[in-house]
Amino acid sequence: MAHGKVNSSVVFRLGVLGAAATDLFAARIEAHELKPKHVGLMVVLDAGRASSQLEIAGVMGVAPSLVVALADHLEKLGAVQRVRDPADRRRQTLTLTEHGRELLAACGKLAQSLDAEFAADLTATERTALAGLLDRLAARQGLRTKATDR
């Protein structure tokens, strides 16, 4: 019966829902040759939270080597541009290109349509309440969301 406690925990249920949502989002953005972590890197750049590959790794909570691989792919797509820091030739900064901003906007539209489908059984009031609760939970974990960035 102990498994019932796990299944009813908020953390477990959010994890299961998060995995399902990530899989759905990944399927939607696949046509753009992107995966969710690529979009995450572009979000970090767009928000101006970091620009060096090392800083981006810290913000995303991933290994620097993963950021290099993600950036390599995004650079091939023409979504980001690498620039050597003139003050420190070892440091490379990343910037979104115009194409990168267009890709990010397209992913945003896909995410919005997916939100509508994912939360279709909720009323508008419930969706607003859920968004606020998720923002509070994210803030408690030190994560920045749209609402907490204001």
Rosetta silent file (secondary structure, phi, psi, omega in degrees, C-alpha in Angstrom):
SEQUENCE: MAHGKVNSSVVFRLGVLGAAATDLFAARIEAHELKPKHVGLMVVLDAGRASSQLEIAGVMGVAPSLVVALADHLEKLGAVQRVRDPADRRRQTLTLTEHGRELLAACGKLAQSLDAEFAADLTATERTALAGLLDRLAARQGLRTKATDR
SCORE:     score description
SCORE:     0.000 S_00000001
   1 L     0.000  -15.225 -179.206    0.000    0.000    0.000 S_00000001
   2 H   -60.512  -29.996 -179.498    3.045    2.292    0.350 S_00000001
   3 H   -64.166  -26.870  177.661    3.042    2.852   -3.417 S_00000001
   4 H   -61.787  -35.728  178.122   -0.317    4.653   -3.077 S_00000001
   5 H   -67.267  -39.442  177.664    1.397    7.374   -1.069 S_00000001
   6 H   -65.673  -47.832 -178.228    3.976    7.884   -3.791 S_00000001
   7 H   -61.116  -26.633 -178.298    1.337    7.945   -6.528 S_00000001
   8 L   -95.695   -0.689 -178.997   -0.651   10.586   -4.677 S_00000001
   9 L   -75.042  146.338  178.897    2.314   12.850   -3.917 S_00000001
  10 H   -61.351  -43.956 -177.653    2.494   16.224   -5.642 S_00000001
  11 H   -61.035  -45.834 -179.713    6.139   15.676   -6.580 S_00000001
  12 H   -64.159  -47.227 -178.296    5.465   12.322   -8.225 S_00000001
  13 H   -65.297  -39.813  175.954    2.395   13.546  -10.100 S_00000001
  14 H   -63.596  -38.423  177.679    4.165   16.711  -11.291 S_00000001
  15 H   -62.510  -44.765  179.007    7.055   14.547  -12.478 S_00000001
  16 H   -64.884  -46.453  178.305    4.752   12.255  -14.451 S_00000001
  17 H   -64.032  -39.543  178.451    2.842   15.198  -15.931 S_00000001
  18 H   -62.140  -42.564  178.574    6.108   17.005  -16.677 S_00000001
  19 H   -63.891  -42.277  178.938    7.471   13.998  -18.542 S_00000001
  20 H   -64.387  -44.154  179.971    4.232   13.706  -20.544 S_00000001
  21 H   -64.061  -41.348  179.097    4.225   17.435  -21.327 S_00000001
  22 H   -62.591  -42.426  178.821    7.894   17.328  -22.365 S_00000001
  23 H   -63.077  -42.942  178.545    7.234   14.399  -24.706 S_00000001
  24 H   -64.124  -44.147  179.311    4.278   16.212  -26.312 S_00000001
  25 H   -63.842  -42.560  179.120    6.290   19.425  -26.708 S_00000001
  26 H   -59.151  -40.969  179.476    9.236   17.491  -28.149 S_00000001
  27 H   -65.187  -36.847 -179.158    6.947   15.932  -30.755 S_00000001
  28 H   -70.420  -36.146 -175.202    5.602   19.372  -31.743 S_00000001
  29 H   -92.022   -5.812 -178.345    9.011   21.025  -32.174 S_00000001
  30 H   -57.260  -34.416 -179.857   10.648   18.060  -33.899 S_00000001
  31 H   -62.684  -23.269  177.936    9.666   19.485  -37.308 S_00000001
  32 H   -91.355    7.548 -177.774   11.957   22.453  -36.532 S_00000001
  33 L    62.434   36.347 -179.254   14.847   20.018  -35.797 S_00000001
  34 L  -122.082  155.706  170.200   14.723   21.042  -32.137 S_00000001
  35 L  -120.752  163.291 -177.440   14.477   19.301  -28.795 S_00000001
  36 H   -53.070  -36.725 -179.892   13.218   20.911  -25.575 S_00000001
  37 H   -68.371  -31.118  173.783   16.756   21.657  -24.317 S_00000001
  38 H   -61.593  -44.683  179.501   17.507   23.559  -27.540 S_00000001
  39 H   -64.537  -40.282  178.009   14.461   25.706  -26.850 S_00000001
  40 H   -58.452  -42.311  178.248   15.576   26.095  -23.231 S_00000001
  41 H   -63.605  -42.730  179.171   18.945   27.435  -24.367 S_00000001
  42 H   -65.508  -35.463  177.075   17.241   29.912  -26.701 S_00000001
  43 H   -62.916  -43.724  178.863   14.925   31.020  -23.872 S_00000001
  44 H   -60.404  -45.442  178.792   17.964   31.718  -21.660 S_00000001
  45 H   -64.179  -44.647 -178.174   19.573   33.781  -24.420 S_00000001
  46 H   -62.460  -35.044 -179.130   16.360   35.636  -25.213 S_00000001
  47 H   -79.241   -9.611 -179.616   15.868   36.531  -21.540 S_00000001
  48 L    70.716   23.522 -176.914   19.420   37.895  -21.333 S_00000001
  49 L   -80.528  -22.548 -179.530   20.132   35.694  -18.317 S_00000001
  50 L  -164.868  156.040  176.514   23.478   34.412  -19.642 S_00000001
  51 L  -132.920  -31.393  178.716   25.576   34.575  -22.753 S_00000001
  52 E   -79.475  153.979 -178.681   28.712   32.484  -22.228 S_00000001
  53 H   -60.368  -37.158  178.985   28.419   28.750  -22.647 S_00000001
  54 H   -66.769  -43.468  178.150   29.565   28.248  -19.040 S_00000001
  55 H   -63.336  -41.816  179.889   26.995   30.730  -17.668 S_00000001
  56 H   -61.469  -42.536  178.108   24.254   29.119  -19.743 S_00000001
  57 H   -57.890  -42.427  179.092   25.164   25.697  -18.330 S_00000001
  58 H   -64.463  -43.511 -179.830   24.784   27.104  -14.815 S_00000001
  59 H   -65.784  -40.868 -178.010   21.412   28.691  -15.546 S_00000001
  60 H   -80.696  -15.311 -178.484   20.111   25.556  -17.247 S_00000001
  61 L    70.264   36.737  179.678   21.564   23.229  -14.619 S_00000001
  62 L  -128.059  168.871  178.639   23.327   21.072  -17.211 S_00000001
  63 L   -69.422  142.651  176.966   26.911   20.115  -17.999 S_00000001
  64 H   -54.511  -34.616  179.628   28.893   22.654  -20.055 S_00000001
  65 H   -63.024  -32.254  177.065   29.569   19.904  -22.624 S_00000001
  66 H   -68.718  -40.482  178.056   25.809   19.618  -23.228 S_00000001
  67 H   -61.052  -40.403  178.253   25.571   23.365  -23.852 S_00000001
  68 H   -60.140  -46.542 -179.739   28.380   23.043  -26.410 S_00000001
  69 H   -64.717  -42.693  178.228   26.486   20.245  -28.206 S_00000001
  70 H   -62.755  -44.502 -179.256   23.194   22.174  -28.082 S_00000001
  71 H   -65.603  -37.783  176.755   24.902   25.325  -29.352 S_00000001
  72 H   -56.766  -47.036 -179.028   26.610   23.375  -32.156 S_00000001
  73 H   -65.231  -46.302 -179.685   23.214   22.199  -33.391 S_00000001
  74 H   -64.210  -34.048  178.005   21.602   25.627  -33.038 S_00000001
  75 H   -67.010  -40.636  177.335   24.526   27.218  -34.858 S_00000001
  76 H   -62.075  -34.104  178.220   24.079   24.738  -37.765 S_00000001
  77 L   -77.570  -10.348 -176.973   20.410   25.754  -37.913 S_00000001
  78 L    79.645   19.311 -176.990   21.425   29.419  -38.001 S_00000001
  79 L   -90.437  -26.909  177.491   19.603   30.088  -34.714 S_00000001
  80 E  -132.677  159.227  177.185   22.612   31.213  -32.661 S_00000001
  81 E  -127.355  134.786  175.883   25.910   32.840  -33.366 S_00000001
  82 E   -95.353  136.967  177.394   29.117   32.258  -31.402 S_00000001
  83 E  -133.451  131.198  175.923   31.397   35.207  -30.785 S_00000001
  84 E   -72.224  137.280  176.991   34.799   35.093  -29.070 S_00000001
  85 E   -73.957  120.033 -178.380   35.066   37.482  -26.142 S_00000001
  86 L   -62.770  -25.681  179.837   37.791   40.002  -27.087 S_00000001
  87 L   -80.675  -23.256 -179.109   38.768   40.319  -23.400 S_00000001
  88 E  -147.057   97.638 -174.863   39.100   36.532  -22.950 S_00000001
  89 E   -61.422  -18.238  178.382   39.710   34.518  -26.123 S_00000001
  90 E   -77.058  -19.732 -174.898   38.822   31.285  -24.272 S_00000001
  91 E   -94.207  130.044  174.505   35.299   32.549  -23.652 S_00000001
  92 E  -113.210  134.835  175.412   32.634   32.275  -26.325 S_00000001
  93 E  -106.445  152.296  179.145   29.358   34.116  -26.062 S_00000001
  94 E  -114.036  141.270  173.030   26.174   33.075  -27.797 S_00000001
  95 E  -132.983  148.650  174.837   23.562   35.366  -29.276 S_00000001
  96 E   -75.184  138.116  173.429   20.250   34.603  -30.905 S_00000001
  97 L   -88.898  174.385  175.540   20.076   35.393  -34.583 S_00000001
  98 H   -59.229  -41.848  177.364   16.958   36.724  -36.274 S_00000001
  99 H   -62.319  -38.472  177.479   16.221   33.157  -37.383 S_00000001
 100 H   -62.111  -41.394  177.167   16.671   32.026  -33.774 S_00000001
 101 H   -64.500  -37.451  177.092   14.108   34.592  -32.610 S_00000001
 102 H   -65.746  -43.278  177.149   11.716   33.362  -35.314 S_00000001
 103 H   -61.491  -43.138 -179.885   12.233   29.737  -34.221 S_00000001
 104 H   -63.957  -40.023  177.301   11.663   30.684  -30.599 S_00000001
 105 H   -63.739  -41.642  178.191    8.452   32.519  -31.515 S_00000001
 106 H   -62.872  -40.870  178.045    7.246   29.468  -33.471 S_00000001
 107 H   -65.715  -35.941  176.679    7.998   27.245  -30.470 S_00000001
 108 H   -62.457  -41.766  177.955    6.094   29.675  -28.259 S_00000001
 109 H   -65.128  -41.049  177.742    3.022   29.351  -30.472 S_00000001
 110 H   -63.528  -41.109  179.314    3.316   25.570  -30.398 S_00000001
 111 H   -64.430  -40.798  179.217    3.618   25.623  -26.605 S_00000001
 112 H   -63.118  -43.293  179.445    0.534   27.855  -26.305 S_00000001
 113 H   -67.260  -36.102  177.000   -1.556   25.535  -28.482 S_00000001
 114 H   -66.599  -39.110  175.271   -0.286   22.554  -26.506 S_00000001
 115 H   -55.270  -46.581 -177.983   -1.212   24.346  -23.259 S_00000001
 116 H   -60.542  -41.644  178.987   -4.775   24.723  -24.531 S_00000001
 117 H   -70.464  -45.278 -175.546   -4.965   20.999  -25.347 S_00000001
 118 H   -62.939  -37.074 -177.134   -3.186   19.841  -22.196 S_00000001
 119 L  -107.041   23.541 -175.506   -5.450   21.886  -19.909 S_00000001
 120 L   -58.765  -29.089 -178.502   -8.629   21.571  -22.013 S_00000001
 121 L   -82.604   -2.540  179.108  -10.585   20.043  -19.117 S_00000001
 122 L   -97.461  148.240  173.941   -9.882   23.046  -16.882 S_00000001
 123 L   -75.345  167.429  177.652  -11.942   26.217  -16.820 S_00000001
 124 H   -58.479  -40.495  179.320  -10.277   29.553  -17.563 S_00000001
 125 H   -64.065  -42.631  179.042  -10.308   30.298  -13.834 S_00000001
 126 H   -65.935  -39.099  178.236   -8.690   26.947  -13.041 S_00000001
 127 H   -63.524  -41.249  178.189   -6.003   27.491  -15.713 S_00000001
 128 H   -64.345  -43.432  178.944   -5.202   30.910  -14.242 S_00000001
 129 H   -63.563  -43.189  179.163   -5.062   29.433  -10.741 S_00000001
 130 H   -60.886  -45.569  179.495   -2.842   26.574  -11.932 S_00000001
 131 H   -58.770  -43.630  179.055   -0.442   29.006  -13.626 S_00000001
 132 H   -64.650  -41.295  178.841   -0.191   31.042  -10.422 S_00000001
 133 H   -66.452  -41.569  178.028    0.408   27.956   -8.291 S_00000001
 134 H   -63.813  -39.060  176.871    3.073   26.653  -10.664 S_00000001
 135 H   -60.764  -42.571  179.931    4.793   30.065  -10.567 S_00000001
 136 H   -65.296  -43.483  178.713    4.845   29.930   -6.749 S_00000001
 137 H   -64.230  -40.780  179.154    6.223   26.399   -6.711 S_00000001
 138 H   -64.263  -43.622 -179.761    8.863   27.334   -9.288 S_00000001
 139 H   -61.281  -39.184  179.556    9.883   30.439   -7.336 S_00000001
 140 H   -62.782  -29.886  179.279   10.290   28.339   -4.186 S_00000001
 141 L   -89.657    3.375 -179.954   12.720   26.127   -6.106 S_00000001
 142 L    80.229   15.230  179.894   14.649   29.152   -7.345 S_00000001
 143 L   -94.024  142.999  179.179   13.326   28.761  -10.874 S_00000001
 144 L   -97.957  136.043  176.306   12.353   31.762  -12.914 S_00000001
 145 L  -126.102  176.776 -179.894    9.102   31.750  -14.827 S_00000001
 146 L   -52.512  -47.404 -176.587    7.270   34.296  -16.920 S_00000001
 147 L   -69.684  -36.760 -178.082    5.437   35.656  -13.891 S_00000001
 148 L   -81.076  -11.889  177.645    8.489   35.769  -11.619 S_00000001
 149 L   -79.232  -13.447 -176.586   10.594   37.524  -14.282 S_00000001
 150 L   -68.662    0.000    0.000    8.421   40.619  -14.082 S_00000001
